[in-house]
Amino acid sequence: MVMNHEIIIFTSIFALLMGFIVFRILKKRKRSAKSIYKLIDDLEKKYIY
C-alpha cells in the first residue's frame, strides 16, 4: 500500500515537471520566431527601401 502512494506521487510530480518543460520550450520557440521575423523585416526596410 505504501509503495502505491509513492508511485502515484512520483508520477504526478514527473508529469507536472515534463509539462512545465514542454511549455517553456514552446514559449521560447514562439518568442525566437517572432524576433527572427522582426529582424528580417528590419533588414528588408534598411536595405531594400
Secondary structure, DSSP 4 states (H G I P E B T S, - for coil): -HHHHHHHHHHHHHHHHHHHHHHHHHHHHHHHHHHHHHHHHHHHHHHT-
